[in-house]
């Protein structure tokens, strides 16, 4: 087999992989977007939407309902359309996830970070916060971090939020609270549209937001 034939075969494989990966991601993302239509109005009316390539869909809600002030929702899919990036995602343990990033009507009382150290987003943020001198402890199989002197308050806060969190999702990749906007950021695995009611899902998201802004 001559070099020209090898190059042509490689191009065909590359383009085929790219096409199939892109179609799969767009269809998978579109399924989640259609599912969200029943529950998203509980947060507010979508004002912007765009696909960033074939791996990230972003929508913005500029005037969200309380307890939110503004929310951005991102669907982050594995980069299945590029072989070496898909391979890297597999090595990193990446999977499709949904990100909620919001400014709240009332900011939380403290900064904290709850993250899965095995996840690619969790590893990165935990490393950066450790460099800033945040304290850390294990919490329900994840790592909980807070500024020095506030770790016990962070534990008490997570204990108070555990009910609304479990109602939203049994598994978390990251949950961040910040006194500066965006005040809350949540990374979750994709919900299963065939087994999850969209309105109940977004109502649970609202309940979690209300629990964060609640003052006791």
TORVOVO-838959 format. One line per field, with one value per residue: residue number from 0; residue in one letter; z, x, y of N, C-alpha, C, O in turn. Coordinates in Angstrom, 2 decimals. Last residue first. Example, Ala and Ser with C-alpha at 12.3 -4.5 7.8 and 13.67 -1.06 7.14 Angstrom:
2
k <- 1|0
r <- S|A
nup <- 7.08|7.80
neast <- 12.85|13.19
nnorth <- -2.25|-5.69
caup <- 7.14|7.80
caeast <- 13.67|12.30
canorth <- -1.06|-4.50
cup <- 7.87|7.80
ceast <- 12.90|13.20
cnorth <- 0.03|-3.30
oup <- 8.04|8.46
oeast <- 13.41|14.24
onorth <- 1.14|-3.32
//
This chain:
216
k <- 215|214|213|212|211|210|209|208|207|206|205|204|203|202|201|200|199|198|197|196|195|194|193|192|191|190|189|188|187|186|185|184|183|182|181|180|179|178|177|176|175|174|173|172|171|170|169|168|167|166|165|164|163|162|161|160|159|158|157|156|155|154|153|152|151|150|149|148|147|146|145|144|143|142|141|140|139|138|137|136|135|134|133|132|131|130|129|128|127|126|125|124|123|122|121|120|119|118|117|116|115|114|113|112|111|110|109|108|107|106|105|104|103|102|101|100|99|98|97|96|95|94|93|92|91|90|89|88|87|86|85|84|83|82|81|80|79|78|77|76|75|74|73|72|71|70|69|68|67|66|65|64|63|62|61|60|59|58|57|56|55|54|53|52|51|50|49|48|47|46|45|44|43|42|41|40|39|38|37|36|35|34|33|32|31|30|29|28|27|26|25|24|23|22|21|20|19|18|17|16|15|14|13|12|11|10|9|8|7|6|5|4|3|2|1|0
r <- X|X|X|X|X|X|X|X|X|X|X|X|X|X|X|X|X|X|X|X|X|X|X|X|X|X|X|X|X|X|X|X|X|X|X|X|X|X|X|X|X|X|X|X|X|X|X|X|X|X|X|X|X|X|X|X|X|X|X|X|X|X|X|X|X|X|X|X|X|X|X|X|X|X|X|X|X|X|X|X|X|X|X|X|X|X|X|X|X|X|X|X|X|X|X|X|X|X|X|X|X|X|X|X|X|X|X|X|X|X|X|X|X|X|X|X|X|X|X|X|X|X|X|X|X|X|X|X|X|X|X|X|X|X|X|X|X|X|X|X|X|X|X|X|X|X|X|X|X|X|X|X|X|X|X|X|X|X|X|X|X|X|X|X|X|X|X|X|X|X|X|X|X|X|X|X|X|X|X|X|X|X|X|X|X|X|X|X|X|X|X|X|X|X|X|X|X|X|X|X|X|X|X|X|X|X|X|X|X|X|X|X|X|X|X|X
nup <- 58.71|55.52|52.27|50.01|49.92|49.67|47.13|45.59|46.11|44.91|42.23|41.84|42.16|39.87|37.99|38.50|38.08|35.32|34.25|35.67|34.41|32.58|30.13|30.57|33.11|33.38|33.30|36.47|37.32|39.01|39.88|41.58|42.82|42.28|39.99|42.73|45.95|47.64|46.32|46.16|44.05|43.52|41.12|40.77|42.51|42.53|42.74|42.59|44.04|46.48|47.40|47.93|49.95|51.99|52.32|53.46|56.02|55.52|54.41|56.72|58.31|56.71|56.84|59.52|59.48|57.84|58.34|58.70|55.34|53.04|52.24|50.74|50.57|48.37|48.87|50.59|52.58|52.69|53.99|53.93|53.97|53.63|51.28|50.10|47.43|46.75|47.06|44.85|42.77|43.36|43.06|40.31|39.18|40.14|39.08|36.35|36.30|39.33|41.71|43.66|43.48|45.80|47.11|48.55|49.64|51.26|52.96|52.67|49.28|48.28|46.93|44.36|42.67|39.53|38.49|36.50|36.01|33.65|32.98|31.14|30.02|31.47|31.94|32.62|31.30|29.31|27.85|26.97|25.27|23.29|22.35|21.31|19.24|17.60|17.83|18.64|21.34|23.92|26.01|26.66|28.63|28.65|30.92|31.77|33.90|35.44|37.89|40.32|42.20|43.70|41.48|37.95|35.81|33.27|31.57|30.96|28.26|27.25|25.24|24.62|23.40|21.20|18.76|19.11|21.08|20.28|22.19|23.35|25.61|27.24|28.65|31.52|34.53|36.13|35.07|32.38|32.50|32.21|29.55|28.29|28.77|26.58|24.62|25.66|25.48|22.68|21.91|22.83|21.10|18.64|18.92|19.35|16.90|15.05|15.89|15.45|12.67|11.75|12.82|11.61|8.94|8.96|9.65|7.54|5.39|6.12|5.97|3.24|2.25|3.32|1.99|-0.65|-0.53|0.05|-1.00|0.00
neast <- -30.29|-31.38|-31.18|-29.74|-29.80|-32.48|-33.00|-31.47|-32.92|-35.34|-34.52|-33.97|-36.51|-37.62|-36.22|-37.30|-40.02|-39.93|-38.85|-38.44|-36.56|-36.36|-35.71|-33.51|-31.32|-28.96|-25.43|-23.95|-23.27|-22.11|-22.97|-22.39|-23.31|-22.68|-20.44|-20.51|-19.13|-19.34|-19.99|-19.96|-20.14|-19.95|-19.36|-20.65|-22.95|-25.86|-28.57|-30.15|-32.28|-32.39|-29.83|-30.07|-32.00|-30.36|-27.95|-27.74|-26.89|-24.37|-23.16|-23.00|-21.30|-19.00|-18.55|-17.95|-15.53|-13.97|-13.00|-10.28|-9.51|-12.19|-12.81|-13.84|-14.34|-14.47|-16.54|-17.67|-18.69|-15.88|-12.69|-11.42|-9.26|-8.67|-6.72|-4.42|-4.17|-3.61|-6.15|-7.39|-6.15|-6.97|-9.71|-9.95|-8.93|-10.59|-13.13|-12.90|-12.43|-12.90|-11.92|-12.81|-15.67|-16.19|-17.24|-16.25|-17.33|-17.74|-20.79|-23.43|-24.50|-26.54|-29.73|-30.27|-27.29|-26.13|-25.03|-24.80|-24.90|-24.07|-24.03|-21.92|-20.42|-17.16|-13.73|-11.44|-9.12|-9.33|-11.47|-10.31|-8.37|-10.08|-11.20|-8.93|-8.33|-10.76|-13.45|-16.08|-16.50|-15.84|-18.72|-20.49|-22.19|-24.45|-25.06|-26.78|-26.84|-29.02|-29.70|-30.97|-32.96|-35.07|-36.64|-36.00|-33.76|-32.97|-31.28|-30.14|-28.51|-26.87|-24.75|-23.18|-20.34|-19.57|-19.41|-19.23|-21.41|-24.63|-26.71|-29.07|-30.75|-32.99|-35.60|-37.25|-36.82|-37.27|-39.49|-38.84|-37.55|-39.28|-39.80|-37.31|-35.57|-35.97|-34.60|-32.00|-31.56|-31.62|-29.46|-27.33|-27.63|-27.26|-24.64|-23.21|-23.65|-22.51|-19.82|-19.16|-19.51|-17.56|-15.15|-15.03|-14.85|-12.45|-10.69|-11.09|-10.24|-7.57|-6.56|-6.84|-5.03|-2.63|-2.51|-2.31|0.16|1.96|0.70|0.85
nnorth <- 31.70|32.52|31.16|30.71|27.89|27.30|28.30|26.50|24.18|24.86|25.02|22.31|21.28|22.33|20.91|18.32|18.64|19.18|16.80|13.69|11.04|9.03|10.05|11.72|11.59|14.31|14.28|15.16|18.61|21.33|24.57|27.52|30.67|33.30|34.78|37.14|36.41|34.29|31.06|27.58|24.78|21.45|18.85|16.42|14.36|12.33|12.47|15.68|16.96|15.74|16.21|19.00|19.20|17.79|19.26|21.73|21.23|20.17|22.42|24.03|22.53|22.72|25.49|25.76|24.39|26.09|28.57|28.72|29.38|28.62|25.14|22.08|18.66|15.98|13.03|11.22|12.97|14.72|15.47|18.83|21.70|25.24|27.13|28.15|28.32|25.74|24.69|25.79|24.35|21.72|21.94|22.48|20.06|18.01|18.77|18.42|15.63|13.72|12.88|14.60|16.38|19.07|22.02|24.97|28.22|31.32|32.30|33.03|33.88|36.74|36.77|36.01|34.82|33.87|30.59|27.86|24.48|22.11|18.68|16.41|13.40|12.82|11.92|10.56|10.99|9.08|10.19|12.54|11.48|10.44|12.78|13.93|12.16|12.42|14.46|14.11|13.98|15.43|15.16|18.22|20.29|22.75|25.34|28.20|30.95|33.28|35.76|35.42|33.10|32.21|34.50|34.03|35.93|37.41|35.96|33.03|31.42|28.44|26.50|23.45|21.87|20.38|21.48|25.03|26.03|27.04|29.23|31.58|33.80|33.67|31.78|32.83|30.84|28.61|27.48|27.05|24.45|22.29|21.73|21.92|19.80|18.11|19.54|19.29|16.54|16.30|17.85|16.29|14.11|15.35|16.31|13.90|12.53|14.30|14.21|11.53|11.30|13.18|12.15|9.62|10.46|11.86|9.73|7.93|9.55|10.01|7.43|6.91|8.82|7.83|5.36|6.20|7.45|5.40|2.12|-1.19
caup <- 59.97|56.67|53.56|50.39|49.98|50.88|48.29|45.61|46.53|46.34|42.92|41.67|43.13|41.15|38.11|38.51|39.42|36.26|34.11|35.34|35.27|33.96|30.17|30.23|32.13|33.84|32.55|35.31|37.53|37.91|40.12|40.36|42.90|43.67|40.21|41.61|44.73|48.04|46.40|46.66|44.52|43.98|41.85|40.35|42.18|42.36|43.69|41.93|42.67|45.69|47.03|46.95|48.61|51.55|51.81|52.04|55.84|56.21|53.55|55.55|58.77|56.99|55.54|59.01|60.27|57.40|58.00|59.82|56.66|53.53|52.63|51.03|50.92|49.12|48.07|49.43|51.82|53.00|53.23|54.64|53.26|54.40|51.82|51.54|48.11|46.60|47.99|46.17|42.84|43.34|44.36|41.28|38.86|40.40|40.51|36.85|35.72|38.12|40.56|43.26|43.32|44.48|47.26|47.35|49.87|50.10|52.89|53.79|50.41|48.22|48.15|44.84|43.53|40.57|38.73|37.06|36.35|34.59|32.89|32.36|29.73|30.94|31.65|33.26|32.39|30.29|28.45|27.86|26.46|24.04|22.94|22.42|20.34|18.19|17.57|17.22|20.61|22.54|25.68|26.21|28.25|28.43|29.90|31.75|32.67|35.37|36.53|39.68|41.28|44.38|42.78|39.08|36.42|34.36|32.11|31.46|29.32|27.24|26.30|24.34|24.46|22.52|18.90|18.51|20.98|20.35|21.11|23.16|24.62|26.44|28.00|30.07|33.79|36.39|36.51|32.73|32.48|33.54|30.50|27.97|29.67|27.90|24.49|25.51|26.79|23.49|21.54|23.42|22.56|18.94|18.65|20.37|18.17|14.97|15.91|16.79|13.57|11.41|13.13|13.08|9.38|8.65|10.47|8.91|5.41|6.00|7.25|4.20|1.89|3.69|3.46|-0.24|-0.90|1.05|-1.10|0.00
caeast <- -30.73|-30.58|-31.89|-29.94|-28.52|-31.78|-33.64|-31.13|-31.53|-35.31|-35.00|-32.90|-35.48|-38.16|-35.94|-35.87|-39.55|-40.45|-38.14|-39.43|-36.56|-36.63|-36.80|-34.81|-31.91|-30.13|-26.67|-24.09|-24.01|-21.78|-23.26|-22.08|-23.44|-22.73|-21.61|-21.19|-19.13|-20.01|-19.12|-20.64|-19.35|-20.87|-18.90|-19.26|-22.44|-24.41|-27.87|-29.34|-31.92|-33.63|-30.19|-29.11|-32.29|-31.69|-27.92|-28.12|-28.19|-25.37|-23.43|-23.77|-22.67|-19.59|-18.82|-19.16|-16.64|-14.28|-14.42|-11.12|-9.02|-11.09|-13.28|-12.81|-14.95|-13.61|-16.00|-16.97|-19.57|-17.30|-13.53|-11.82|-9.95|-8.68|-8.01|-4.42|-4.60|-2.53|-5.11|-7.78|-6.00|-5.54|-9.16|-10.33|-8.34|-9.15|-12.88|-13.13|-11.44|-13.41|-11.66|-11.40|-15.21|-15.82|-17.41|-16.12|-16.95|-17.24|-19.37|-22.69|-24.30|-25.32|-28.97|-30.89|-28.45|-26.10|-26.06|-23.95|-25.74|-23.54|-24.79|-22.44|-21.31|-18.44|-14.76|-12.70|-9.44|-8.26|-11.60|-11.47|-7.95|-9.21|-12.08|-9.58|-7.37|-10.31|-12.01|-15.82|-16.49|-15.50|-17.38|-20.42|-20.81|-24.38|-24.17|-26.84|-26.33|-28.47|-29.35|-31.01|-31.88|-33.97|-36.04|-36.91|-34.27|-33.85|-30.82|-31.42|-28.51|-28.05|-24.86|-24.34|-20.87|-19.40|-20.38|-18.76|-20.00|-23.73|-25.76|-28.70|-29.71|-32.77|-34.28|-37.32|-37.02|-36.11|-39.49|-39.60|-36.75|-38.90|-40.91|-38.34|-35.52|-36.45|-36.05|-32.60|-31.60|-32.58|-30.81|-27.59|-27.72|-28.52|-25.74|-23.27|-24.07|-23.95|-20.55|-19.09|-20.34|-18.98|-15.59|-15.09|-15.97|-13.68|-10.77|-11.37|-11.60|-8.50|-6.55|-7.59|-6.44|-3.10|-2.56|-3.48|-1.03|1.71|1.56|0.00
canorth <- 31.07|32.95|31.22|32.11|28.60|26.84|28.92|27.92|24.27|24.58|26.23|23.30|20.92|22.76|22.33|18.55|18.28|20.19|18.07|14.71|12.23|8.65|9.07|12.30|10.68|13.55|14.46|14.28|17.37|20.43|23.16|26.76|29.22|32.85|33.93|36.46|37.24|35.52|32.22|28.77|25.92|22.47|20.05|16.56|15.68|12.44|11.60|14.66|17.36|15.79|14.85|18.49|19.74|17.36|17.88|21.68|21.89|19.35|21.27|24.49|22.77|21.41|24.86|26.40|23.86|24.73|28.48|29.10|29.01|29.46|26.48|23.07|19.93|16.88|14.12|10.70|12.07|14.90|14.56|17.63|20.63|24.01|26.71|27.91|29.54|26.72|24.28|26.28|25.80|22.06|21.58|23.52|21.35|17.99|18.76|19.77|16.54|14.36|12.02|14.70|15.01|18.55|20.58|24.15|26.83|30.60|31.97|33.60|32.97|35.91|37.06|37.24|34.65|34.90|31.61|28.92|25.63|23.09|19.92|17.02|14.52|12.36|12.91|10.17|11.91|8.95|8.85|12.61|12.21|9.54|11.78|14.60|12.28|11.16|14.49|14.31|12.71|15.80|14.68|16.84|20.01|21.31|24.78|26.74|30.38|31.93|35.42|36.73|33.43|32.91|34.26|34.19|34.69|37.82|37.25|33.56|32.40|29.29|27.50|24.29|22.73|19.79|20.39|23.80|26.37|25.90|28.98|30.18|33.53|34.88|31.76|32.67|32.09|29.47|27.71|28.26|25.68|22.74|21.65|22.90|20.95|17.70|19.36|20.62|17.17|15.54|18.29|17.60|13.91|14.67|17.25|14.95|11.94|14.00|15.47|12.10|10.51|13.31|13.51|9.75|9.64|12.57|10.94|7.52|9.01|11.14|8.12|6.09|8.91|9.17|5.40|5.41|8.22|6.44|3.30|0.00
cup <- 61.12|57.95|54.68|51.75|50.49|51.04|49.59|46.81|46.59|46.88|44.44|42.37|43.04|42.26|39.37|38.74|39.56|37.69|35.11|35.35|34.77|34.91|31.59|30.33|31.79|32.72|33.21|34.58|36.29|38.21|38.87|40.69|41.55|43.83|41.58|40.60|43.59|46.89|46.81|46.78|45.02|44.60|42.36|41.07|41.72|41.92|43.61|42.97|41.94|44.25|46.21|46.48|47.54|50.17|51.32|51.52|54.40|55.99|54.20|54.65|57.62|57.42|55.72|57.65|59.82|58.18|57.63|59.57|57.76|54.98|53.06|51.37|51.33|49.32|48.94|48.51|50.50|52.05|53.66|53.68|54.20|53.70|52.59|52.13|49.63|47.28|47.93|47.25|44.22|43.49|44.44|42.66|39.93|40.23|40.83|38.35|36.18|37.60|39.25|42.07|42.85|44.56|45.89|47.73|48.54|50.50|51.56|53.72|51.48|49.41|48.14|46.13|43.97|41.35|39.74|37.23|37.04|34.77|34.00|32.04|31.04|30.68|31.14|33.02|33.15|31.52|29.55|28.57|27.47|25.33|23.78|23.12|21.54|19.39|18.34|16.85|19.15|21.66|24.23|25.94|27.93|27.89|29.85|30.61|32.81|33.97|36.55|38.20|40.74|43.50|43.12|40.38|37.60|34.94|33.30|32.21|29.68|28.45|26.16|25.52|23.92|23.65|20.29|18.65|20.44|20.19|21.37|22.00|24.52|25.38|27.12|29.47|32.30|35.74|36.93|34.23|32.78|33.58|31.86|28.96|29.44|28.83|25.83|25.38|26.71|24.88|22.35|23.12|23.26|20.43|18.97|20.16|19.24|16.29|15.90|16.91|14.99|12.37|12.89|13.47|10.88|9.08|10.24|9.80|6.83|6.07|7.23|5.56|2.87|3.41|3.93|1.28|-0.47|0.74|-0.11|0.00
ceast <- -29.91|-31.15|-30.93|-30.63|-28.72|-30.44|-32.94|-31.73|-31.08|-33.88|-34.96|-33.28|-34.29|-37.17|-36.56|-35.56|-38.06|-39.99|-38.63|-38.76|-37.59|-36.75|-37.19|-35.98|-33.30|-30.61|-27.81|-25.39|-23.90|-22.41|-22.92|-22.21|-23.11|-22.81|-21.55|-20.15|-19.76|-20.07|-19.94|-19.62|-20.28|-20.03|-20.11|-18.62|-20.99|-24.03|-26.36|-28.65|-31.18|-33.33|-31.48|-29.48|-31.32|-32.05|-29.27|-28.30|-28.68|-26.77|-24.44|-24.13|-23.56|-21.05|-19.47|-19.54|-17.96|-15.46|-14.84|-12.61|-9.93|-10.74|-12.07|-13.47|-13.84|-14.34|-15.06|-16.39|-18.93|-18.12|-14.98|-12.60|-10.30|-9.54|-7.84|-5.75|-4.72|-2.88|-3.93|-6.77|-6.35|-5.34|-7.68|-9.78|-8.67|-8.54|-11.40|-12.84|-11.64|-12.39|-12.10|-11.04|-13.76|-15.40|-17.16|-16.28|-16.91|-16.95|-19.03|-21.19|-23.42|-25.22|-27.73|-30.23|-29.01|-27.39|-25.61|-24.84|-24.83|-24.57|-24.29|-23.18|-21.85|-19.30|-16.02|-13.82|-10.70|-8.57|-10.57|-11.69|-9.09|-8.73|-11.27|-10.55|-7.96|-9.41|-11.38|-14.34|-16.10|-15.36|-17.08|-18.98|-20.71|-22.98|-24.33|-25.96|-26.33|-27.98|-28.79|-30.70|-32.07|-32.80|-36.11|-36.17|-35.17|-34.51|-31.66|-31.07|-29.91|-28.01|-26.15|-24.52|-22.05|-19.98|-20.32|-19.84|-19.28|-22.31|-25.01|-27.72|-29.48|-31.70|-34.13|-35.91|-37.04|-36.31|-38.32|-39.72|-37.56|-38.19|-40.57|-39.50|-36.67|-36.53|-36.66|-34.12|-32.27|-32.71|-31.87|-29.00|-28.01|-28.71|-27.09|-24.44|-24.21|-24.45|-22.06|-19.89|-20.34|-19.89|-17.09|-15.65|-16.15|-14.91|-12.09|-11.58|-12.00|-9.94|-7.52|-7.67|-7.30|-4.58|-3.11|-3.65|-2.31|0.46|1.11|0.89
cnorth <- 31.61|32.33|31.61|32.25|30.04|27.58|28.52|28.63|25.73|24.68|26.04|24.61|21.87|22.43|22.93|20.03|18.56|19.90|19.11|16.08|13.23|9.83|8.69|11.33|11.19|12.63|13.68|14.59|16.48|19.07|22.37|25.29|28.61|31.34|33.27|35.94|36.46|36.52|33.44|29.88|27.01|23.58|20.82|17.75|15.59|13.85|11.73|13.78|16.26|16.16|14.80|17.09|19.21|17.88|17.40|20.25|21.77|19.91|20.33|23.32|23.23|21.57|23.50|25.82|24.47|24.15|27.05|28.93|29.58|29.11|27.30|24.41|20.89|18.21|14.95|11.76|11.62|14.04|14.75|16.75|19.49|22.97|25.40|27.53|29.35|28.04|25.26|25.86|26.34|23.56|21.93|23.20|22.39|19.37|18.81|19.85|17.98|15.37|12.65|13.82|15.06|17.09|19.97|22.69|26.11|29.16|31.34|33.33|33.61|34.98|36.18|37.71|36.00|34.78|32.66|30.15|26.65|24.20|20.85|18.31|15.09|13.59|12.24|11.16|11.52|9.81|8.66|11.28|12.30|10.20|10.79|13.65|13.01|11.35|13.33|14.34|12.87|14.56|15.04|16.45|18.52|21.03|23.27|26.26|28.87|31.63|34.01|36.59|34.84|33.28|32.77|33.90|35.01|36.59|37.70|34.84|32.84|30.21|28.28|25.22|23.53|20.62|19.77|22.74|25.13|26.43|27.68|30.08|32.03|34.69|32.99|32.77|31.80|30.84|28.61|28.51|26.95|24.08|22.25|22.88|21.94|18.90|18.98|20.52|18.53|16.17|17.56|18.08|15.24|14.47|16.62|15.90|13.02|13.44|15.22|13.38|11.08|12.56|13.66|11.10|9.71|11.79|11.67|8.74|8.61|10.67|9.30|6.79|8.12|9.30|6.74|5.45|7.51|7.24|4.38|1.25
oup <- 62.27|58.21|54.76|52.31|51.31|52.15|50.51|47.43|47.53|47.98|45.16|43.03|44.06|43.21|39.88|39.58|40.62|38.42|35.69|36.35|33.59|36.09|31.80|30.57|32.63|31.54|33.55|35.18|35.18|39.24|37.78|41.66|40.51|44.87|41.99|40.39|43.48|46.86|46.37|47.29|44.37|45.56|41.71|41.56|42.23|41.09|44.52|43.99|40.80|43.34|45.36|45.28|46.40|49.28|50.33|50.39|54.16|55.79|53.51|54.17|57.56|56.95|54.99|57.34|59.75|57.59|57.17|60.49|57.75|55.73|53.42|50.86|52.17|48.39|50.12|47.48|49.45|50.86|54.85|52.68|55.16|52.92|52.26|53.35|50.35|47.66|48.96|48.22|44.72|44.25|45.48|43.38|40.41|41.05|41.70|38.83|36.40|38.36|38.18|41.48|41.73|45.57|44.92|48.58|47.54|51.57|50.82|54.35|51.22|50.47|48.00|46.41|43.95|40.76|40.65|36.25|38.04|33.79|35.14|30.99|31.95|31.07|30.46|33.82|34.20|32.65|30.62|29.75|28.68|26.38|24.85|24.34|22.68|20.45|19.56|15.67|18.48|21.28|23.38|25.66|28.81|26.81|30.88|29.47|33.84|32.98|37.52|37.36|40.71|43.99|42.84|40.40|38.17|34.63|34.23|33.36|28.81|29.52|25.07|26.67|22.90|24.78|20.54|18.66|21.20|19.26|22.51|20.98|25.50|24.34|26.35|29.75|31.88|36.34|37.96|34.64|33.40|34.60|32.59|29.19|30.34|29.61|26.19|25.97|27.60|25.40|22.67|23.99|24.16|20.96|19.51|21.11|19.96|16.76|16.65|17.92|15.65|12.84|13.74|14.34|11.38|9.53|11.19|10.61|7.27|6.72|8.22|6.22|3.29|4.23|4.83|1.80|0.00|1.65|0.48|0.88
oeast <- -30.11|-32.34|-29.82|-30.67|-27.93|-30.01|-32.82|-31.07|-30.40|-33.66|-34.59|-32.44|-33.68|-37.01|-36.07|-34.73|-37.60|-39.62|-37.83|-38.16|-37.61|-37.03|-38.24|-37.11|-34.20|-30.35|-27.63|-26.35|-23.76|-22.13|-23.39|-21.62|-23.52|-22.41|-20.52|-19.11|-19.56|-20.95|-21.08|-18.51|-21.28|-19.30|-21.15|-17.50|-20.21|-24.71|-25.66|-28.20|-31.51|-34.04|-31.65|-29.45|-31.71|-32.37|-29.34|-28.76|-29.89|-27.73|-25.28|-25.26|-24.73|-21.93|-20.40|-20.72|-18.98|-16.31|-15.96|-13.41|-10.29|-11.58|-11.04|-14.54|-13.00|-14.88|-14.87|-15.81|-19.56|-18.23|-15.27|-13.13|-9.57|-10.44|-7.00|-5.93|-5.07|-1.98|-3.33|-6.56|-5.68|-4.48|-7.20|-9.40|-7.78|-7.73|-10.99|-12.35|-10.67|-11.58|-11.73|-9.98|-13.51|-14.86|-17.84|-15.55|-17.46|-16.40|-19.91|-20.41|-22.75|-25.79|-27.86|-30.19|-28.30|-28.47|-24.83|-25.34|-24.19|-25.05|-24.10|-23.00|-22.20|-18.94|-15.96|-14.76|-11.00|-8.31|-10.88|-12.05|-8.87|-8.70|-11.72|-10.70|-7.56|-9.66|-11.46|-14.00|-15.81|-14.26|-17.97|-18.13|-20.82|-22.63|-24.33|-26.10|-25.94|-28.62|-28.17|-31.34|-33.18|-31.77|-37.12|-35.19|-35.12|-35.66|-31.13|-30.63|-30.77|-27.53|-26.49|-24.45|-21.95|-20.10|-20.95|-21.03|-18.80|-22.04|-24.78|-27.86|-29.67|-31.74|-35.03|-35.16|-36.86|-35.99|-38.39|-40.02|-37.01|-38.23|-41.46|-40.13|-36.97|-37.48|-37.74|-34.85|-33.04|-33.82|-32.91|-29.66|-28.84|-29.80|-27.97|-25.14|-25.21|-25.52|-22.80|-20.56|-21.38|-20.90|-17.80|-16.52|-17.27|-15.90|-12.76|-12.51|-13.11|-10.77|-8.22|-8.71|-8.36|-5.32|-3.95|-4.76|-3.26|-0.24|0.04|1.73
onorth <- 31.21|32.44|31.10|33.35|30.52|27.85|29.34|29.46|26.14|25.19|26.96|25.23|22.20|23.21|23.93|20.38|18.99|20.82|19.84|16.47|13.58|9.64|8.08|11.74|11.11|12.86|12.52|15.08|16.98|18.46|22.70|24.80|29.13|30.80|32.74|36.56|35.25|37.37|33.61|29.67|27.32|23.34|20.85|17.67|14.78|14.46|11.28|14.30|15.93|15.73|13.92|16.82|19.00|17.08|16.67|20.06|21.71|19.16|19.76|23.22|22.86|20.85|23.15|25.67|23.78|23.48|26.85|29.13|30.76|28.61|26.73|24.76|20.55|18.79|14.64|11.43|11.65|14.34|14.92|17.22|19.22|23.31|24.57|27.60|30.29|28.80|25.57|26.59|27.25|24.01|22.39|24.13|23.10|19.81|19.58|20.87|18.70|15.89|12.17|13.99|15.51|16.63|20.31|22.18|26.56|28.91|30.90|34.03|34.61|35.27|34.97|38.91|37.01|34.65|32.40|30.70|26.35|24.78|20.43|18.93|14.34|14.70|11.22|11.24|12.08|9.39|8.13|11.25|12.16|9.55|10.36|13.70|12.76|10.79|13.26|14.26|11.87|14.16|14.96|17.30|17.67|21.50|22.60|26.71|28.33|32.00|33.59|37.22|35.38|33.74|32.12|33.15|36.10|36.25|38.30|34.80|33.01|29.84|28.74|24.79|24.21|20.13|18.74|23.05|24.30|27.18|27.29|30.75|31.30|35.35|33.32|33.70|30.66|31.87|29.28|29.63|27.86|24.77|22.67|23.92|22.73|19.00|19.45|21.32|18.89|16.31|18.13|18.66|15.30|14.64|17.28|16.26|13.05|13.80|15.85|13.61|11.12|13.09|14.20|11.20|9.85|12.37|12.05|8.79|8.90|11.30|9.54|6.76|8.59|9.85|6.79|5.56|8.13|7.67|4.29|1.42
//
